[in-house]
Each structure stands twice: as structure tokens, then as C-alpha cells.
């Protein structure tokens, strides 16, 4: 068994007891050997933070740290699934991860006890048409939310009885779950759905598909999947809500925020308020307003950014009746590799399409080439403050130029109006009134570029942890040649002219976790 080495070191930066001082308090390294690919960072508030990482073809690693980034427990699990978990669910006692195989026919559920790291693996098959989009786990059963040919639907599976059934969610159209949470104290489920109503130029033959309407639905269900109550956030003045997230103000007031698109092609964010189970207001703000900053971005450039990138929202923060929301614009990037590369035919599921392995040098002049997935490019981030009536109070923009091997959260906001974001592989600590006096922190002084970025320590994600503390994560990789030079030479195998024999290597991934404290800005 390969060893997992956890090295803890302190970074000597302006560390005082006063809450006004911001900076990186501590950074730890977790070294993983084998064929590491993805990792998940899950903040647990004052209970610490959880790292769940794929370390080898058949193994994954779960480590829980306390708030001082000291290891509480470590668990290695057998996991022969190629990709990262589709979703995860968290409560006070357990964290569960769901993996799907064969386009969703077979599901595996890993449940890990947060107290001691003990885990349980459960599985089931689903052979009916169903596109899973999220799930909750409770009382030894799972309720998946998704879509079938009739619209929004649930698949409920009871592990004890080994019985599953499809249930209608009572929403027609092309639906996608935006929020799905079980409230044990009320024994109900709260959810958000985006709904697209489709039309056809030839209704009889169902040809010429177009979107007639789009809106967002806030819906409550009981644990059997029965619809209890719903509120619709309608389109208005040609603006169509597309995605949504939920922020609770109190027991009767909820704020729904998300993205929208107008019938003229403009895009932006909307702010909606539900009071006493009634939608009382909805306001729309164009990205041309929200992306204002220095240097100025032309309106046409803003439209191009919105059309070519995906907006990834950060977790919404609320303090003193001010709603702070933000997010980043990202897109997938690709790299050209030659046919002599092991990634050309995607023959190895643990390296193919994995950005950790795409920069190896293959110099065969006669080989063919094609594009493979490299990672994600983050262009801009934004932060906007609203009052409870949806009026925009202030906004700011930050230019990121950030690369990441996997999709991550690149901008986070705390309740004290502090913002931490990843910029060019570094960590920028500012406030949502602007980034003029922001502080920058690095994992390495080495300068990286597209070719060597994976070998240099860089920050790739950040999340609000608790109070005015954040947890930031980064990584780098290194290769070690395993073949002993003094060992007897093997008989060379037949290779095509110009084809190189690649040495046997061990891949090590170094994951960095940093505890970050932000200043208080008022």
C-alpha cells in the first residue's frame, strides 16, 4: 500500500490575534501517490474540513481535518468508478457520495461517518429512463430528483426493502434541479427547478424545437415525493430566469437569485423575493451593469463573455440585511496531442481526459493529433450587494486569468463582506466594495505558463469555511521514474518507427489546503 504523507508547515505571514488582520494562517500538504485524478473539498464549518480524493485506479481517500488543519482521521475506500461523484449530501452525522455508471444504470452510494471515518457502500440499479440531477439520503433510502420523458420526476429507492419506484414531481417541461434539500425538523423537502417550456414549428411531427417560455419554480414536497406547495418566478419583459439558488432570511422570507437571458440575447442576474409563500418581486440586472470596473469592458465584449462562458455562482452571503452574491465566468479549454500520446485513444480511463497528464512531450513527427480536454479557464469574477427589496447597492469586478485542472469554486464571500478569489494561481483577499487594496498570496514564487502550470503549486479553489475564515485549495504534480537503471535490460518490444518507449513512472499529486482569515471591511 502506498503511503499518504501529510506534511504540515506554517507560512510566516502577518499573523496577529486581531480579527482585522487578513492572511494565510496555515497551509498543509497532502501527498498522494499512484494515479491521482479528482478531489473534493467539503467545508464542515467548525467541525473542520473533509478531503475526498481519487488516489488510484481502485482506491479513494477520505481525510477529515479540524479547524487547525490537523488530521482527525483518514480512511481509504475501494472505489473502482472512473469519474468524480455526481453529487454529495451532507448532514450532522454523515457525508454521502453518489457515483453512477453506464449512463446512470448502476449507482453506488458511499456513506462516511464524520466522527470516525467508517464507511458503508450501497448500490442499486435503475433501468428506466431517468436523468439524475441531485439526491437526498434519509432513513436508509435515497430520493433522486431528475427528469424523464414526462418532465420533473423522482426515483425513490429503499435499501432495506430493495425496492425502487419512479414518482412524478408535478412539473412539466424540460426541467433541471437547482436546489434540493431535506429538512429533518419539518420532514419536508425544499427544491428549486428551472423549467423550459418547449414549442415546435411543426407541432405534429415535433420538429423545429424552440423555447416558448422559461421560469423557475420553488417547490416543497413530502418525503414520498408528493407536491405540497410551489411558487413560480415568471419571466418578465422578455427576461427568462434560467438558474437559481436559495437564501433564507427567516422562517417566512426567502431570496431566490440566479441567471437569466432576455429575448434580445442579453444575460445577467435576477433577484426574487418570496414572502409568506408568495412571490412578491423579481428584478433583473444585466451583466453590462454587473461587470463594470477598471479597466472598462465594452458592452459588446461583455455580451461575448456571457455567450462564450458559463457563470458559476458562489454561495450567497447575508449580513445586516445586505445580500452579497458573486460568481465567476469559466469555459473548458483543450490541448492538441499526438497519436503517440497515451491519451490519444482515451485507452486509460484514469489518465485520458485528465489535465494532470496532458503536457507530456511526445515528439513523433509522423503522428496524427487531435484535441483533448485540458481543464477550465476562469476569465472574470463579480460581486454584487443588494438590499432586501432587490435594489443593487454596489458591485465590483475582478479579472482572474485563472486555470484549473478541474471545475472548482474560484470566488467566495463571507458574511463580513470579505471576498477571497483565485487570480492567476494566487489567492487574492479583498472586499466586495472593490479589490483596490486587496492582498495577494502565493503558494510558489515560480512563474508558470500553460506548459508547466501543472508542476507549479497554484491555488485553484476557495470556499467560505466559517465566520470570516476561508479554506483554499491548490495542487501540483510530479513524476518519478520507477524503472531501476541497474536492472537487467528487457528484450525490446516491436515498435513503429519513431515511436518512443515511455519510462515507467509514479505520479504524485501534492494537494495544498490553506486556512485563510479575511479582514473586516465596513
C-alpha positions as CSV (number, residue, x, y, z in Angstrom):
1,X,0.0,0.0,0.0
2,X,1.4,3.3,-1.0
3,X,1.8,5.7,1.9
4,X,-0.1,9.0,2.1
5,X,2.2,11.6,3.6
6,X,0.8,14.6,5.3
7,X,3.3,17.4,5.9
8,X,2.2,20.4,7.9
9,X,4.1,23.7,7.7
10,X,3.4,27.2,8.8
11,X,3.6,30.2,6.5
12,X,5.1,33.1,8.3
13,X,2.8,36.0,7.4
14,X,1.5,38.8,9.5
15,X,-0.3,36.6,12.0
16,X,-1.7,38.6,14.9
17,X,-4.6,37.9,17.2
18,X,-6.6,40.9,16.0
19,X,-9.6,39.9,13.8
20,X,-8.8,42.9,11.5
21,X,-5.6,41.2,10.1
22,X,-6.1,39.1,7.0
23,X,-3.9,36.5,5.5
24,X,-3.0,32.8,5.3
25,X,-2.8,31.4,8.8
26,X,-1.6,27.9,7.9
27,X,-1.0,25.6,4.9
28,X,-0.7,21.8,4.8
29,X,0.4,19.5,2.1
30,X,-1.2,16.1,1.4
31,X,0.9,13.9,-0.9
32,X,-0.9,11.2,-2.9
33,X,0.9,8.6,-4.9
34,X,-0.5,6.3,-7.6
35,X,-2.8,7.7,-10.3
36,X,-4.5,10.6,-8.6
37,X,-7.2,12.5,-10.5
38,X,-10.0,14.4,-8.9
39,X,-10.5,15.7,-5.4
40,X,-13.4,17.2,-3.4
41,X,-13.0,19.8,-0.7
42,X,-16.0,20.0,1.7
43,X,-16.1,22.6,4.5
44,X,-17.8,21.3,7.7
45,X,-18.0,24.6,9.5
46,X,-16.4,24.5,13.0
47,X,-16.3,20.7,12.6
48,X,-13.4,21.1,10.2
49,X,-13.0,20.2,6.6
50,X,-13.2,17.0,4.5
51,X,-10.9,16.0,1.7
52,X,-12.2,13.2,-0.6
53,X,-9.7,12.3,-3.4
54,X,-9.3,9.6,-6.0
55,X,-5.8,8.2,-5.4
56,X,-5.6,5.1,-7.7
57,X,-7.5,3.0,-10.2
58,X,-9.4,1.3,-7.4
59,X,-8.9,3.4,-4.4
60,X,-10.1,6.7,-2.9
61,X,-9.0,8.6,0.2
62,X,-11.1,10.5,2.7
63,X,-9.4,12.7,5.4
64,X,-11.1,14.9,7.9
65,X,-9.1,17.8,9.4
66,X,-10.1,20.0,12.3
67,X,-10.2,23.8,12.1
68,X,-6.4,24.0,12.7
69,X,-5.9,21.6,9.7
70,X,-4.8,18.8,12.0
71,X,-5.8,15.3,10.8
72,X,-8.7,13.8,12.8
73,X,-9.0,10.6,10.8
74,X,-8.0,9.0,7.5
75,X,-10.0,6.3,5.6
76,X,-9.1,4.5,2.4
77,X,-12.0,3.1,0.4
78,X,-12.3,0.7,-2.5
79,X,-13.7,2.7,-5.4
80,X,-13.5,1.4,-9.0
81,X,-15.5,4.2,-10.5
82,X,-13.7,6.3,-13.1
83,X,-15.2,9.8,-12.6
84,X,-15.8,12.0,-9.7
85,X,-19.0,11.8,-7.7
86,X,-22.1,13.1,-9.4
87,X,-23.3,14.7,-6.2
88,X,-22.8,14.6,-2.5
89,X,-25.1,15.0,0.5
90,X,-24.1,16.3,4.0
91,X,-25.8,16.3,7.4
92,X,-24.5,16.5,11.0
93,X,-23.5,12.8,11.1
94,X,-22.7,11.6,7.6
95,X,-21.5,12.6,4.2
96,X,-22.6,10.6,1.3
97,X,-21.3,10.5,-2.3
98,X,-23.2,9.1,-5.3
99,X,-21.5,7.7,-8.3
100,X,-23.3,6.5,-11.5
101,X,-22.0,4.1,-14.1
102,X,-23.1,3.1,-17.6
103,X,-25.1,6.3,-18.2
104,X,-26.8,6.1,-14.9
105,X,-27.9,2.4,-14.9
106,X,-26.0,1.4,-11.8
107,X,-25.5,3.7,-8.8
108,X,-23.1,3.4,-5.9
109,X,-23.6,5.3,-2.7
110,X,-20.7,5.8,-0.2
111,X,-21.7,6.9,3.3
112,X,-18.9,8.1,5.5
113,X,-19.3,8.7,9.3
114,X,-17.9,12.1,10.1
115,X,-17.0,11.1,13.6
116,X,-14.6,8.2,12.9
117,X,-14.4,7.8,9.1
118,X,-16.1,4.4,8.9
119,X,-17.8,3.9,5.6
120,X,-20.6,1.9,4.0
121,X,-21.0,1.2,0.3
122,X,-24.5,0.6,-1.1
123,X,-25.7,0.1,-4.7
124,X,-28.8,-0.3,-6.9
125,X,-29.8,-0.5,-10.5
126,X,-32.2,1.8,-12.4
127,X,-33.2,0.5,-15.8
128,X,-36.0,3.0,-16.6
129,X,-35.4,6.3,-18.5
130,X,-34.3,8.8,-15.9
131,X,-31.7,11.7,-15.9
132,X,-30.5,12.1,-12.4
133,X,-29.7,15.6,-11.3
134,X,-29.5,15.6,-7.5
135,X,-30.4,13.4,-4.5
136,X,-31.0,13.3,-0.7
137,X,-30.4,10.4,1.6
138,X,-32.5,9.8,4.7
139,X,-33.9,6.9,6.7
140,X,-31.9,4.3,4.8
141,X,-33.4,5.4,1.5
142,X,-32.5,7.7,-1.4
143,X,-34.7,10.1,-3.3
144,X,-33.2,11.2,-6.6
145,X,-34.5,14.3,-8.4
146,X,-34.3,14.4,-12.2
147,X,-36.0,14.3,-15.5
148,X,-37.9,11.7,-17.6
149,X,-40.0,11.9,-20.7
150,X,-42.9,13.4,-18.8
151,X,-40.9,16.2,-17.0
152,X,-39.6,16.6,-13.5
153,X,-39.6,13.3,-11.6
154,X,-38.2,11.4,-8.6
155,X,-36.7,8.0,-8.2
156,X,-37.1,6.7,-4.7
157,X,-35.1,3.6,-3.6
158,X,-35.4,1.9,-0.2
159,X,-32.1,0.0,0.5
160,X,-33.7,-2.1,3.3
161,X,-36.6,-3.3,1.2
162,X,-34.6,-3.3,-2.0
163,X,-37.5,-1.6,-3.8
164,X,-37.4,1.4,-6.1
165,X,-40.1,3.5,-7.9
166,X,-40.4,6.5,-10.3
167,X,-42.6,9.3,-9.0
168,X,-43.8,12.4,-10.9
169,X,-42.6,15.7,-9.4
170,X,-45.7,17.5,-10.8
171,X,-43.7,19.8,-13.2
172,X,-44.0,19.6,-17.0
173,X,-41.4,20.7,-19.5
174,X,-37.6,20.4,-19.7
175,X,-36.6,20.7,-16.0
176,X,-33.3,20.9,-14.1
177,X,-32.9,20.8,-10.3
178,X,-31.1,23.8,-8.9
179,X,-31.5,23.2,-5.2
180,X,-32.6,20.0,-3.3
181,X,-32.6,19.7,0.4
182,X,-34.2,17.6,3.1
183,X,-35.3,19.4,6.3
184,X,-35.5,16.7,9.0
185,X,-37.0,19.1,11.6
186,X,-40.0,19.5,9.3
187,X,-39.8,16.2,7.4
188,X,-40.2,18.0,4.1
189,X,-38.0,18.6,1.0
190,X,-37.4,22.1,-0.4
191,X,-36.3,22.4,-4.0
192,X,-35.7,24.8,-6.9
193,X,-36.3,23.8,-10.5
194,X,-35.6,25.6,-13.8
195,X,-38.3,24.9,-16.3
196,X,-38.2,25.4,-20.1
197,X,-41.5,25.0,-22.0
198,X,-40.7,23.8,-25.5
199,X,-42.6,24.5,-28.7
200,X,-42.3,23.2,-32.2
201,X,-42.7,24.9,-35.6
202,X,-44.2,21.6,-36.7
203,X,-46.2,20.5,-33.7
204,X,-47.5,17.3,-35.3
205,X,-44.0,16.0,-36.2
206,X,-42.3,17.6,-33.2
207,X,-39.8,19.3,-35.4
208,X,-38.3,22.8,-35.2
209,X,-37.9,22.9,-31.4
210,X,-37.8,26.3,-29.7
211,X,-38.3,27.6,-26.1
212,X,-41.7,29.1,-25.6
213,X,-41.2,30.1,-22.0
214,X,-38.7,29.7,-19.2
215,X,-39.2,30.2,-15.4
216,X,-38.0,29.0,-12.0
217,X,-40.2,27.1,-9.5
218,X,-39.7,26.9,-5.7
219,X,-41.4,23.7,-4.6
220,X,-42.0,21.8,-1.3
221,X,-42.5,18.1,-1.2
222,X,-43.2,15.5,1.5
223,X,-40.8,12.5,1.7
224,X,-42.9,10.4,-0.6
225,X,-42.4,13.0,-3.4
226,X,-45.9,14.5,-3.1
227,X,-46.0,18.2,-4.1
228,X,-47.1,20.3,-1.1
229,X,-46.7,23.9,-2.4
230,X,-45.0,25.8,-5.2
231,X,-44.1,29.3,-6.2
232,X,-43.3,30.4,-9.8
233,X,-40.8,33.1,-10.7
234,X,-42.1,34.1,-14.1
235,X,-40.4,35.7,-17.0
236,X,-40.9,39.4,-17.2
237,X,-40.5,41.9,-20.0
238,X,-38.8,39.3,-22.2
239,X,-36.4,38.2,-19.4
240,X,-36.4,34.5,-18.7
241,X,-34.9,33.0,-15.4
242,X,-32.6,30.0,-16.2
243,X,-30.8,29.0,-13.0
244,X,-31.4,29.7,-9.3
245,X,-30.1,29.4,-5.7
246,X,-31.9,29.8,-2.4
247,X,-31.1,32.1,0.6
248,X,-33.3,32.1,3.7
249,X,-33.8,35.3,5.5
250,X,-36.1,34.0,8.2
251,X,-38.9,31.4,8.5
252,X,-41.2,33.2,6.0
253,X,-38.9,35.1,3.7
254,X,-36.7,33.6,1.0
255,X,-34.5,35.2,-1.6
256,X,-34.1,33.5,-5.0
257,X,-31.1,34.6,-7.1
258,X,-29.9,33.3,-10.4
259,X,-29.1,33.9,-14.1
260,X,-31.5,35.0,-16.8
261,X,-31.5,35.6,-20.6
262,X,-33.6,38.1,-22.4
263,X,-35.3,37.7,-25.8
264,X,-32.7,40.1,-27.2
265,X,-29.8,37.9,-26.2
266,X,-28.7,39.9,-23.2
267,X,-27.8,38.0,-20.0
268,X,-27.5,38.8,-16.3
269,X,-28.6,38.0,-12.8
270,X,-32.1,38.2,-11.3
271,X,-33.2,38.8,-7.7
272,X,-36.6,37.5,-6.5
273,X,-38.3,37.5,-3.1
274,X,-40.8,35.0,-1.7
275,X,-42.7,36.3,1.4
276,X,-45.3,34.2,3.2
277,X,-45.4,31.7,0.3
278,X,-46.0,34.4,-2.3
279,X,-43.5,35.8,-4.9
280,X,-43.6,39.5,-4.2
281,X,-40.9,40.9,-6.5
282,X,-38.4,40.0,-9.3
283,X,-35.7,42.3,-10.6
284,X,-33.2,41.8,-13.4
285,X,-29.7,43.2,-13.7
286,X,-27.7,43.0,-17.0
287,X,-24.1,41.8,-16.9
288,X,-23.2,45.1,-18.6
289,X,-24.0,46.7,-15.3
290,X,-22.6,44.0,-13.0
291,X,-19.2,43.7,-14.9
292,X,-18.4,47.4,-14.7
293,X,-14.9,48.1,-13.4
294,X,-11.4,49.2,-14.3
295,X,-10.3,48.8,-17.0
296,X,-13.7,49.2,-18.7
297,X,-15.1,46.4,-20.7
298,X,-17.0,47.3,-23.8
299,X,-20.7,46.3,-23.9
300,X,-20.2,44.1,-26.9
301,X,-17.2,42.3,-25.2
302,X,-19.5,41.7,-22.1
303,X,-22.0,40.0,-24.4
304,X,-19.3,37.8,-25.9
305,X,-18.1,36.8,-22.5
306,X,-21.6,35.9,-21.4
307,X,-22.2,33.9,-24.6
308,X,-18.9,32.0,-24.6
309,X,-18.5,31.4,-20.8
310,X,-20.6,29.8,-18.1
311,X,-21.4,31.7,-15.0
312,X,-20.7,29.7,-11.8
313,X,-22.4,31.3,-8.8
314,X,-20.7,31.4,-5.4
315,X,-22.6,30.7,-2.1
316,X,-24.7,33.7,-1.3
317,X,-23.9,35.7,1.9
318,X,-26.2,37.8,4.1
319,X,-25.3,40.3,6.8
320,X,-27.2,43.3,8.2
321,X,-30.0,42.8,5.6
322,X,-27.5,43.0,2.8
323,X,-27.4,40.2,0.3
324,X,-24.0,39.6,-1.3
325,X,-23.7,37.3,-4.3
326,X,-21.0,36.7,-6.8
327,X,-19.5,34.2,-9.1
328,X,-17.1,33.5,-12.0
329,X,-17.2,33.1,-15.7
330,X,-15.4,30.0,-17.0
331,X,-15.1,27.8,-20.1
332,X,-13.5,24.5,-21.0
333,X,-10.1,24.5,-22.7
334,X,-8.5,21.9,-24.9
335,X,-5.0,20.9,-26.0
336,X,-3.7,19.2,-29.1
337,X,-1.9,15.9,-28.5
338,X,-0.3,13.5,-30.9
339,X,-1.3,9.9,-31.7
340,X,1.9,8.7,-30.0
341,X,0.4,10.1,-26.7
342,X,-1.3,7.5,-24.5
343,X,-4.2,10.0,-24.2
344,X,-5.0,9.9,-28.0
345,X,-7.4,7.0,-27.9
346,X,-8.5,7.5,-24.4
347,X,-7.3,4.0,-23.6
348,X,-6.6,4.7,-20.0
349,X,-9.7,6.0,-18.2
350,X,-7.6,7.3,-15.3
351,X,-5.3,9.4,-17.4
352,X,-7.4,10.1,-20.6
353,X,-9.1,13.5,-20.4
354,X,-7.3,14.2,-17.2
355,X,-5.5,17.6,-17.3
356,X,-2.8,16.3,-14.9
357,X,-1.2,14.2,-17.7
358,X,-1.7,16.2,-20.9
359,X,1.6,18.1,-21.1
360,X,4.0,15.1,-21.6
361,X,6.3,15.6,-24.5
362,X,5.7,13.3,-27.5
363,X,7.9,14.0,-30.4
364,X,6.9,11.8,-33.3
365,X,6.8,13.8,-36.5
366,X,4.7,11.2,-38.3
367,X,1.9,11.0,-35.7
368,X,-1.5,12.3,-36.0
369,X,-3.0,14.7,-33.5
370,X,-6.3,15.7,-32.0
371,X,-7.8,17.9,-29.2
372,X,-8.3,16.6,-25.7
373,X,-9.8,18.2,-22.7
374,X,-7.2,20.2,-20.7
375,X,-9.1,22.0,-17.9
376,X,-11.0,25.2,-17.2
377,X,-10.2,28.8,-17.8
378,X,-11.7,31.4,-15.5
379,X,-11.9,34.9,-17.0
380,X,-13.8,37.3,-14.7
381,X,-15.5,37.3,-11.4
382,X,-18.1,39.6,-9.9
383,X,-19.6,40.6,-6.6
384,X,-22.9,42.4,-6.1
385,X,-24.7,43.7,-3.0
386,X,-28.5,44.1,-2.8
387,X,-30.9,45.2,-0.1
388,X,-33.9,43.0,0.8
389,X,-36.0,44.7,-1.9
390,X,-33.6,43.7,-4.6
391,X,-32.1,47.1,-5.2
392,X,-28.4,47.0,-6.3
393,X,-26.3,48.8,-3.8
394,X,-22.8,48.2,-5.2
395,X,-20.9,45.9,-7.5
396,X,-17.3,45.1,-8.4
397,X,-15.4,43.1,-11.0
398,X,-12.2,41.1,-10.7
399,X,-10.2,39.8,-13.7
400,X,-9.0,36.3,-12.9
401,X,-6.9,34.8,-15.8
402,X,-7.2,31.5,-13.7
403,X,-6.5,28.0,-15.0
404,X,-7.7,24.9,-13.1
405,X,-7.5,21.2,-13.9
406,X,-11.0,20.5,-12.6
407,X,-14.1,22.6,-12.0
408,X,-13.8,24.4,-8.7
409,X,-15.1,27.4,-6.8
410,X,-12.8,30.3,-7.6
411,X,-14.5,33.1,-5.7
412,X,-16.1,33.1,-2.2
413,X,-17.8,35.7,0.0
414,X,-18.0,35.7,3.8
415,X,-20.8,37.4,5.9
416,X,-18.5,40.2,6.9
417,X,-18.3,41.4,3.2
418,X,-14.9,39.9,2.6
419,X,-14.0,38.3,-0.7
420,X,-11.3,35.7,-1.5
421,X,-10.7,34.7,-5.1
422,X,-8.1,32.8,-7.2
423,X,-6.3,35.0,-9.6
424,X,-3.5,33.6,-11.9
425,X,-2.9,30.8,-9.5
426,X,-2.6,33.1,-6.5
427,X,-5.0,34.0,-3.7
428,X,-6.5,37.5,-3.6
429,X,-8.1,38.7,-0.4
430,X,-10.3,41.8,-0.8
431,X,-13.7,43.1,0.0
432,X,-16.8,43.3,-2.1
433,X,-16.6,47.1,-2.3
434,X,-13.6,46.6,-4.6
435,X,-10.2,45.0,-5.0
436,X,-8.1,48.1,-5.0
437,X,-6.4,47.3,-1.6
438,X,-6.5,43.6,-2.0
439,X,-3.7,41.4,-0.7
440,X,-2.1,38.7,-2.8
441,X,-0.7,35.4,-1.5
442,X,1.2,32.7,-3.4
443,X,2.0,29.1,-3.0
444,X,5.2,29.5,-5.0
445,X,7.3,32.3,-6.4
446,X,7.9,30.2,-9.6
447,X,6.3,31.7,-12.7
448,X,4.1,29.3,-14.6
449,X,2.7,29.1,-18.1
450,X,0.3,26.8,-19.9
451,X,3.1,24.2,-20.5
452,X,4.4,23.9,-16.9
453,X,1.4,25.1,-14.8
454,X,0.6,21.6,-13.6
455,X,4.1,21.3,-12.0
456,X,4.0,24.5,-10.0
457,X,1.9,24.9,-6.8
458,X,-1.1,27.1,-7.6
459,X,-4.4,27.9,-5.9
460,X,-7.4,26.5,-7.7
461,X,-10.4,26.9,-5.4
462,X,-11.6,28.7,-2.3
463,X,-14.7,28.4,-0.1
464,X,-16.1,30.3,2.9
465,X,-15.4,28.0,5.8
466,X,-17.0,29.6,8.9
467,X,-17.3,33.2,10.2
468,X,-14.6,35.2,8.4
469,X,-12.4,32.1,7.7
470,X,-12.0,30.5,4.3
471,X,-10.5,27.2,3.1
472,X,-8.4,27.5,-0.1
473,X,-7.0,24.5,-2.1
474,X,-4.3,24.1,-4.7
475,X,-2.2,21.4,-6.2
476,X,0.8,20.4,-8.3
477,X,2.0,17.1,-9.7
478,X,5.4,15.4,-10.1
479,X,6.6,12.3,-11.9
480,X,9.1,9.8,-10.5
481,X,10.8,7.2,-12.8
482,X,10.4,3.8,-11.2
483,X,12.5,1.7,-13.5
484,X,15.8,0.7,-12.0
485,X,18.7,1.6,-14.2
486,X,20.8,-1.3,-12.9
487,X,18.1,-3.9,-13.6
488,X,18.7,-6.3,-16.5
489,X,17.5,-4.9,-19.8
490,X,14.3,-6.4,-21.2
491,X,14.1,-7.6,-24.7
492,X,12.8,-4.6,-26.7
493,X,9.3,-4.9,-28.0
494,X,8.5,-4.1,-31.6
495,X,7.6,-0.5,-32.1
496,X,6.7,1.6,-35.1
497,X,9.5,3.7,-36.5
498,X,9.9,6.9,-34.5
499,X,7.7,5.7,-31.5
500,X,9.2,6.3,-28.1
501,X,9.3,3.8,-25.2
502,X,7.9,5.7,-22.3
503,X,9.6,5.0,-18.9
504,X,7.5,3.6,-16.1
505,X,6.7,6.4,-13.7
506,X,4.9,7.0,-10.5
507,X,2.7,10.1,-10.3
508,X,2.5,12.1,-7.2
509,X,-0.1,14.8,-6.6
510,X,0.5,17.4,-3.9
511,X,-2.7,18.9,-2.6
512,X,-2.5,22.1,-0.6
513,X,-5.1,23.3,1.9
514,X,-4.8,26.8,3.4
515,X,-6.7,28.3,6.2
516,X,-7.4,32.0,5.3
517,X,-8.6,34.7,7.5
518,X,-10.2,37.8,6.0
519,X,-10.3,41.4,7.2
520,X,-13.4,43.1,8.4
521,X,-14.5,45.8,6.0
522,X,-17.2,48.3,7.0
